[in-house]
Structure formats: structure tokens, C-alpha cells
Amino acid sequence: MQVTLDIVPYIYKALATLVVGGLGYAFMFPFRKAKAEFVSLKETTAKIHEELTHQRQNCLATLQNQGDKQIELLGKMSDTLSGVRLDFAEHRSYVQGLVQSPRRTKAYAKK
């Protein structure tokens, strides 16, 4: 019986330790969950940044490779638009000539 009485204080200390540990875990659980979510978001953001950087590099490399061809095509387009502009100017002057020329009306024809 003496042995049992010697163990009782240790049992109380063990129970108190378990209760305090359980309360501490219950108190810290939301913070641990928030930290895990924050780490997950940071990893996702880092992956998105890496993907966007990779896409930008691919785009710049493609533009650099296509640069000479685009310059050639832009030159052709500029020449074509210059020709269209000259044709439009000629057409406009022709239409202005038609508008400004005297027209015969019925009243003018009777005189």
C-alpha cells in the first residue's frame, strides 16, 4: 500500500502535464494551420513567378528570332500604304473636280 501512495503525486503531475500540453496544442493549432497555409501560398506564388518568367523569356526569344522577318513585312506594308495614300489623293482630287464643275440643270438648259 505504501508503494501506491508514493506513485500518486507522479500520476497527478503526469495528468497535469497532459492537460497543459493538450491546452497548449489546442491554443497553437490555429497558428500552425495559418502558418502552413501561408507557406503553401508562398510556394504557389513562387511557382507562378517562375512560370511567368519562363513565358516572358520564351516570348522575347521568339520576338528576337522573328524580328528580321517582321521588319521586312513592315517595310512592305509601309510601301503598300504609301501607294494607297497616293491613289486616295488622286481619287479625292477627281471627286473635288466633279463637285466644283458647273452642272446643267433644267433651268439652265431652258435659257
C-alpha positions as CSV (number, residue, x, y, z in Angstrom):
1,M,0.0,0.0,0.0
2,Q,2.9,2.3,0.7
3,V,4.1,1.9,-3.0
4,T,0.7,3.1,-4.3
5,L,0.8,6.3,-2.2
6,D,4.3,7.1,-3.4
7,I,3.1,7.0,-7.1
8,V,0.0,9.3,-6.6
9,P,2.0,12.6,-6.9
10,Y,3.6,11.4,-10.1
11,I,0.2,10.5,-11.6
12,Y,-1.1,14.0,-10.7
13,K,2.0,15.6,-12.3
14,A,1.5,13.4,-15.4
15,L,-2.1,14.3,-15.7
16,A,-1.4,18.0,-15.2
17,T,1.3,17.8,-17.9
18,L,-1.1,16.1,-20.3
19,V,-3.8,18.7,-19.6
20,V,-1.4,21.7,-20.0
21,G,0.1,20.1,-23.2
22,G,-3.4,19.5,-24.6
23,L,-4.4,23.0,-23.9
24,G,-1.2,24.3,-25.4
25,Y,-1.7,22.2,-28.6
26,A,-5.4,23.4,-28.8
27,F,-4.2,27.0,-28.5
28,M,-1.4,26.7,-31.0
29,F,-3.5,24.7,-33.6
30,P,-4.9,27.8,-35.5
31,F,-1.5,29.4,-35.7
32,R,0.1,26.2,-37.1
33,K,-2.7,25.9,-39.6
34,A,-2.3,29.6,-40.6
35,K,1.5,29.1,-41.0
36,A,1.0,26.0,-43.1
37,E,-1.4,27.9,-45.4
38,F,1.0,30.9,-45.6
39,V,3.8,28.6,-46.6
40,S,1.6,27.0,-49.2
41,L,0.6,30.4,-50.7
42,K,4.3,31.5,-50.8
43,E,5.2,28.3,-52.7
44,T,2.3,28.8,-55.2
45,T,3.4,32.4,-55.7
46,A,7.0,31.3,-56.3
47,K,5.8,28.7,-58.9
48,I,3.6,31.3,-60.7
49,H,6.5,33.8,-60.8
50,E,8.8,31.1,-62.2
51,E,6.3,30.2,-64.9
52,L,5.7,33.8,-65.9
53,T,9.5,34.4,-66.1
54,H,9.8,31.4,-68.3
55,Q,7.0,32.5,-70.6
56,R,8.5,36.0,-70.9
57,Q,11.8,34.6,-71.8
58,N,10.2,32.4,-74.5
59,C,8.3,35.3,-75.8
60,L,11.3,37.6,-76.0
61,A,13.3,34.8,-77.7
62,T,10.5,34.3,-80.3
63,L,10.3,38.0,-81.0
64,Q,14.0,38.2,-81.4
65,N,14.0,35.3,-83.9
66,Q,11.1,36.8,-85.8
67,G,12.5,40.4,-85.8
68,D,14.1,40.4,-89.2
69,K,11.0,39.0,-90.9
70,Q,8.8,41.5,-89.1
71,I,10.9,44.4,-90.2
72,E,10.7,43.2,-93.8
73,L,7.0,42.8,-93.7
74,L,6.5,46.2,-92.0
75,G,8.5,47.7,-94.9
76,K,6.3,46.1,-97.5
77,M,3.2,47.2,-95.6
78,S,4.5,50.8,-95.5
79,D,5.2,50.8,-99.2
80,T,1.7,49.4,-99.9
81,L,0.1,52.1,-97.6
82,S,2.0,54.8,-99.4
83,G,0.6,53.7,-102.7
84,V,-2.9,53.6,-101.3
85,R,-2.5,57.1,-99.9
86,L,-1.4,58.4,-103.3
87,D,-4.3,56.6,-105.0
88,F,-6.7,58.1,-102.5
89,A,-5.3,61.6,-103.1
90,E,-5.9,61.2,-106.8
91,H,-9.4,60.0,-106.3
92,R,-10.2,62.8,-103.9
93,S,-9.0,65.4,-106.4
94,Y,-11.1,63.8,-109.1
95,V,-14.2,63.9,-106.9
96,Q,-13.5,67.5,-106.0
97,G,-13.3,68.4,-109.7
98,L,-16.7,66.8,-110.2
99,V,-18.2,68.7,-107.4
100,Q,-16.8,72.0,-108.4
101,S,-17.6,71.8,-112.1
102,P,-20.7,73.6,-113.3
103,R,-23.8,71.4,-113.7
104,R,-26.5,71.8,-116.1
105,T,-29.9,72.0,-114.5
106,K,-33.3,72.2,-116.2
107,A,-33.5,75.9,-115.5
108,Y,-30.1,76.4,-117.1
109,A,-30.9,74.3,-120.1
110,K,-34.1,76.3,-121.0
111,K,-32.2,79.6,-121.2
